[in-house]
């Protein structure tokens, strides 16, 4: 008798638990919370990650090892940039303190979305960095250029 379970195909609507982890640990993990719902091909997961879901049957639970740079592309050194404290104050709370490792959301130029940058360094007057009153942000995806473990439990496929 043939299986009646649905399989993932381009454009599928999925309910799933998933975990994306790099060498430093989890970046996203829904296993301890409510499952995620998403549609393939809408940019919610990278195309390389989506490719690993194609063909899986509803109910599948598996883990994939994705090579460095494949899931989220290579690290781009041009995406590590200093942002003036004056601009940060205009975009957000002038009293905000920035700490290394913290992730900060920025509005897109059209104001309709956002993107994130992680704090690499906080510049202070006289710190020898030549960037007084600025913050160094890394706008690369946290897993760009790194090997990725992608664990998935596929609850439903529509």
C-alpha positions as a printed Julia matrix, in Angstrom:
158×3 Matrix{Float64}:
  0.0    0.0    0.0
  1.36   3.43  -0.98
  2.13   6.03   1.66
 -0.5    8.75   2.1
  1.83  11.16   3.9
  2.36  14.49   2.17
  5.8   15.31   0.82
  7.48  18.72   0.77
  7.58  20.39  -2.64
  8.38  23.97  -3.8
  5.71  26.3   -2.39
  4.64  23.91   0.39
  3.2   25.39   3.58
  4.94  23.71   6.53
  4.45  23.33  10.25
  7.71  22.19  11.79
 10.17  22.35  14.61
 13.69  23.22  13.5
 17.09  24.09  14.83
 19.9   25.92  13.05
 23.22  25.71  14.85
 26.77  26.68  14.07
 30.04  25.8   15.77
 29.12  28.12  18.67
 25.69  26.57  19.29
 22.08  27.26  18.43
 21.06  30.36  16.48
 17.4   29.33  16.11
 15.68  26.5   17.98
 11.89  26.04  18.05
 11.9   22.61  19.75
 11.22  24.08  23.21
  8.5   26.44  22.0
  5.58  26.38  19.59
  6.34  25.04  16.11
  7.1   27.37  13.23
  4.85  27.76  10.21
  6.29  28.93   6.91
  5.94  28.68   3.15
  8.84  27.49   1.03
 10.16  30.04  -1.43
  9.18  33.15   0.56
 12.62  33.84   2.03
 11.85  32.67   5.57
 14.62  30.07   5.22
 17.63  30.35   2.95
 17.26  28.56  -0.41
 20.09  26.16   0.53
 18.3   25.19   3.76
 14.97  24.81   1.9
 16.62  22.4   -0.55
 17.16  19.95   2.33
 13.42  19.95   3.08
 12.29  19.11  -0.45
 11.01  15.54  -0.71
 10.74  14.95   3.04
  7.55  13.25   4.21
  5.22  14.66   6.83
  6.34  13.25  10.2
 10.01  13.05   9.2
 12.64  13.91  11.81
 16.2   14.27  10.57
 19.42  16.27  10.86
 21.54  17.63   8.01
 25.13  18.86   8.12
 25.52  21.78   5.7
 29.02  22.78   4.56
 30.57  26.12   5.57
 29.18  28.95   3.47
 26.49  26.83   1.78
 23.52  27.69   4.01
 24.01  31.47   4.34
 26.8   32.29   1.91
 30.35  33.41   2.67
 31.15  36.08   5.24
 31.43  39.49   3.59
 34.01  41.77   5.24
 32.23  44.82   3.73
 29.23  44.03   5.96
 31.28  44.84   9.08
 30.81  48.59   9.47
 31.16  51.4   11.97
 27.89  53.25  12.71
 28.08  56.71  14.29
 26.47  57.03  17.7
 24.65  60.13  16.39
 22.86  58.0   13.77
 22.09  55.26  16.32
 20.54  57.91  18.58
 18.37  59.14  15.68
 17.21  55.59  14.85
 16.5   54.5   18.4
 16.88  55.35  22.07
 19.68  57.87  22.76
 20.15  56.26  26.21
 20.71  52.75  24.8
 23.94  51.05  25.8
 25.54  48.74  23.22
 27.39  45.62  24.36
 29.61  43.27  22.36
 27.61  40.27  21.12
 24.25  42.05  21.35
 21.99  41.94  18.27
 20.37  45.22  17.25
 17.45  45.64  14.82
 17.63  48.47  12.26
 14.77  49.75  10.1
 15.11  49.32   6.34
 15.37  52.6    4.39
 11.7   52.28   3.3
 10.65  51.75   6.94
  8.68  48.61   6.05
 11.07  46.02   7.43
 14.17  45.55   9.51
 17.59  43.94   9.46
 19.95  42.98  12.24
 23.54  43.65  13.13
 25.57  42.22  15.98
 27.82  44.51  18.02
 31.5   43.69  17.5
 33.1   46.67  19.25
 32.0   49.86  20.98
 34.22  52.88  20.18
 34.95  55.42  22.89
 36.74  58.74  22.89
 40.49  58.1   23.0
 40.32  54.31  22.52
 42.88  54.47  19.72
 40.43  53.07  17.16
 39.86  56.37  15.39
 36.1   55.86  15.68
 35.12  57.77  18.82
 31.45  57.55  19.66
 30.68  54.81  17.15
 29.74  51.14  17.25
 31.2   48.42  14.99
 28.4   46.17  13.69
 28.56  42.89  11.78
 25.61  42.75   9.39
 26.49  39.26   8.1
 24.1   36.45   9.02
 25.5   34.85  12.21
 26.02  31.57  10.31
 27.51  33.09   7.12
 30.71  31.27   6.2
 30.2   28.64   8.9
 29.15  24.99   8.83
 25.51  24.57   9.9
 23.61  21.77  11.62
 19.98  21.81  10.49
 17.65  19.59  12.54
 14.01  19.33  11.54
 10.81  17.6   12.7
  8.2   18.01   9.97
  4.8   18.12  11.69
  2.58  19.06   8.74
  2.74  19.69   4.98
  0.07  21.47   2.95
